[in-house]
Amino acid sequence: MIGNAREIIEWLFNQDKEKLYDIKEHKERRSLNANAYAWVLIGKIADVLRTDKDSVYLAMLKKYGQSDLISVQAHIDVKGYFKYYEEFGRASLQGKEFIHYRVFKGSSEYDSKEMAVLIDGIISDAQELGIETLPPHEIERLKNIWKNGNS
């Protein structure tokens, strides 16, 4: 069920009192069209640069995506923990060595606003390479759809 607090409380009041319920804030998901369009452009950029799509995708995440900095003890291999990351620096604290990593969130985890920023960046890079993109009015229309969480 999706509803405001009052609607959910009323609904819960009429449910089986023995069952457990999981309640979380509802967030509109981005349109799948956003991801599809991003990958079309990433493919075209990869063709122009004569490289693979995954390399372009990672470059776009680094340039326009969401990331966090984390510190991990230097003896820990982070390969199994993160998919997209790069070493950011090193430090010692109380006799222990740490490696700082910038960890990038994959676009499948983005909300509509984060995806719009990524798409804007990908479009900009594509245009700089002479790749034809959707007309500005169509891009704005799609971004409005993404913002409103509609397909």
Buried (B, 14 or more C-beta within 10 A) or exposed (E): EEEEEEEBEEEEEEEEEEEEEEEEEEEEBBBEEBBEBBBBBBBBBBEBEEEEBEEBBBBBBEEBBBBEEBBBEEEEEEEEEBEBBEEBEEEEEEEEEBBEBBBBBEBEEBBBEBBBEBBEBBBEBBEEEEBEBBEEEEBEEBBEBBBEBEE
